[in-house]
Amino acid sequence: MKEQMPTHTKEQAESEASRMRELIEQGEAKDYSSAEKKVEREVVIKEISQKIEEARKNRLIDNEIANLVTDVLKLEGDEAMFANRLLSRGSDPASLELALNGKISEPTIRAHHIGPGSLNNEEKEPWLVLAAASLDENSSADLPPTKKFEQFHQALKWLESATDEEKKEAANKELQKILNIPFEEGEVNGVKMRIYTSDRGFASAYWSGEEYAAVKDGKLIFVGSQGKSLEEIGVKVDKQLSPTFGIIFEK
């Protein structure tokens, strides 16, 4: 069910209409539809900024974090994604590649959306180099934003100055870490396969030569195959996202 939008007063509606006309006249929006989206975003940013300020005054967050989050709210597109990822996760392949090259490559986007197991042999090593320089999200999740930014700068410096041999060695170490991710041999709906609890489980399985595997996350079991369809391997899922990927809801 969609949330109901708050009812606007006449004054608010008139103010927003005036702001939309202003954006169009100044060339910041090409039509009323795009102007409306910008105004909606400004309203949301204002509301969030007020909550951030309230949290700061109540000492729930410190001044540094409040300022960082407020600055991030003003960003859009890749810049917003970049800042958000740094604040929430620290350095990762996507944020590092964006900082290095000014854009995120299709393989890195794919690895982020559907996992590094989707990478082919040529795409694997460049991603592994970036992953080797990245912050370990699980062990460093509670680091303050300043420490995450510090590690990001260190990772970026290493990527810019490391030799090809050093990068290759780091990629090999990262690959071994992924290949050594623990798993259980089990059955998923009657089909024997490896069952992981890490989100890199599919990469670990596929890069080890396994044709299919499962990743358990809470009450969800994700099942993936790098070749045959789930139907061909005999796994029935509750929600099929593609011929080779689906979700089972634990009963």
N, C-alpha and C positions, 0 to 999 in steps of 0.2 A: 504494500500500500504506500502510495506517495505521501510524503509529509505535506500537510496543508501549509500554504504560504501565509505569512502574517498579513493581516489586513492593513493596507496603507491608509493613512489619513489623507484628506484632500491636499493639505499643505505638502506632505511628502511626495504625493503624485505630481504636484505642480513643480516642486523642486527638481525631481528627477527628469521631468519633461524639459525643463529649462536647461538642465545639465546636458541632456542629449542633443539639444539644438546647438549648444555651445561647442560640443565635441565635433559635430558635423561642420560648423562654421570655421572651426580652427583646423580642420583637415585631419583630426585625430580619429575620425570614424567616417566611413564612406556612405553609410546610410543609417536609418533609424534602427534597423535590426542589430547592426554591429555596435551602434551607440548604446543601445539598451543593454547589451551584454557587458560593455565596459562600465556602465553605471551600476549594474547589478554587482559586478566584481568590486567596485569601489565601496559599495554599501557593506559587502561581506568583510572586506579588509578593515573597514572602520570598526565594525562590530568585534572582529577578532582582536584588533589593536586595543580596543577598550578592555577586553577580557585579559589581555597580556598585561596592560598597565595595572589592572586591579590585582592580578596575581603578583606583580612586582611589589605593589604597595603592601600586600599582605605577607610579603617575604616568602612566597611559595617558589619564586624563581629569582635569581640575582639579576643585577642590572645588565651584565654582559650577555646573558642568555636572552633577556628581554629585547635588547638592541639587535642581536643577531636575527631573532625570529621576526622582528618588525621589518628589518631590511629585506629579508627573504620574501615577505609577503608582497613587496612591491615589484618583484621580478616576474617575468612571464617566459613561456616557451622553454627552450633548452636551459636558459640561465636559471629559471625557477626550479627545474628538475635537478640541475647540477647542485644548487645550494641546498635543496631539500634532502638530496641523497647524502651530502656531506654532513648535515646536521643529524640525520637519523641513523645513517649507517657508517659514516666515515668514508674513506676512499674505497672505491670498488672499480672494476674494469670500465664501467660506463663513464663515471666521473673523471677518471684518470685519462681516458681516451679523449674525452671532450676537451679537457684542459690542454692536452698535448697537440691535438690536431684541429681543434675548433669544431669538430663534429663527431658523432658516434656512428661507427660503421654498421652496416646491416648485420654482419655476423654477431657483433657485440649486442645489438638490439635483440637479435634472435635468442642469444644465450641468456639474456636477461628475462625475456618473456616466456620462453619454453624450456630453458635450461641449457647448460653447456654441452649436454649429450647430443644436441642437434648439430654441433659443429663438425665439419669434415676434417680430414687430416691437415689440409693446408691452413684451415682457419684455427685449428686447435692451439698451435704454439704461440701465435701472437696474443691470443686470449689468456693463455697460461702465464705469459710474462706479466700481463696486467694484473692477473689474479694473484701472482706471487708478490707483487708490490702492494696489494690491497690490504686493508685492515681486516683482521679476523673478526667478523661481525659478532659471532657467538661469544668469544672470550672478551671482547672489548665493547659490548653493547652499552655498558654503563659509564663509559668514558665521557667526561664533559666535552662540550663542543670545541673548546679551545684545544684540547688534546687531540681531538679528531682532525682539526685543521692542521695542527703541527705535524701529525703523522702524514697527512695528505701532502704537505710541502716536501717532507723527506722522501716520500714515494716518488713524487714528481721529479725531484732532483736526481734520484737514482735512475729513473727511466731515461732521463736526458743524458746522463753521464756514463752509465754502465756500458761495458763492451758487449759485443755480440756473444762472446763466450760466457760472460757473466750472466747475461739474460738467458742463454740456453740452459745453463746449469740451474738457474732459478726456476725455469719452466719445468725442467725434469723433476726437481724436488716437489714442485706443486702438483705435478702429475702423479707422483708416487703417493702424496698425501691423499689425493682423490681416489686412487686405486685401492688404498688401504682403509677406506671408510668401512667401518664394521657393518655387518648385515646378518640377517638370520635366513637360513634356508627354510622356506615354508610353503604353504599353499594359499593361493588366492582363488576362491571359487573353484577349487578342485584342480587348479593348474600349479605345478611346482615352479617356484621362482625365488629369486633373492628378494628379501624385504628389508628396506632401509628405513632409517628415521631422519636421514640428512637430505636436504633439498638438492644436494649434488649426487644423490644416490643413482639417478639414471645415468649420469656421466660416468660414475664409477663402474656401473654394470656394463654399459655399452662399450666403454674403452677397455674393459676386461674381456670383451668378446661375447658377452651375454646378449641374447636377442631381445629379451624383454625383462622387466623388473617391476617392483612396486615400491612406493614410498609412503610410509604411514605418518600422518600428521594429525595428532589428536584422534578424533573419531572419523577422519577421512582417510581413505586409502586411494592413492593415485596409481594407476596402472598405465605403463607405457611400453611401446614396442618400437624398435628402430627399423623394422622391415615389414613383417606381416601385420595384417590388421588384427585387432583384438578378437574379432569374430573367427579369424583363421586359427589363432592360438587357443581359442576355446574359452575366453574369459568374458563373462557377462558383467557389464557395469551398470550402475544406476543412472549415471549421466555421462553420455558419450560426447566428448568435446571435439574429437576428430576420429577418423578410422583407426588411428594407432594410439589414442590417448583417452582415458576416461577416469571417472571417480566412482568409488563404491562408498556408500554411507554405512558406517559400522552399526550393526543392529544392537 
